[in-house]
Amino acid sequence: MAENILHLNDSNFDSEISKGVALVDFYADWCGPCKMMSPVLEELAGQMSGKVKIVKIDIEAAPSTTEKYEVTSIPTIILFKEGKEVNKVVGVKNKDALRAMIEEIL
């Protein structure tokens, strides 16, 4: 796993996304489409380091956060700015689509 990607849980989620821009991937280890997103997120994390936090949160390890943001399908990617949800996409997305989503709010 790339060192540019944070792995969060219910206890540290809010504090880690409260400042700046964070792209959060809600995933599970058993989810095939989620595994397809990993290299895309790692590449994005490397290219956008310092501009955005790339975060992964395992839905099974973080049920409260998963429920709070109404994640019912995975992968779900939510973009936060200063701790507020500004965009949400469900399913596999390419790097350009995610980059465009991030650049829109930077």
Secondary structure, 3 states (H helix, E strand, C coil): CCCCEEEECCCCHHHHHCCCEEEEEEECCCCHHHHHHHHHHHHHHHHCCCCCEEEEEECCCCHHHHHHCCCCCCCEEEEEECCEEEEEEECCCCHHHHHHHHHCCC
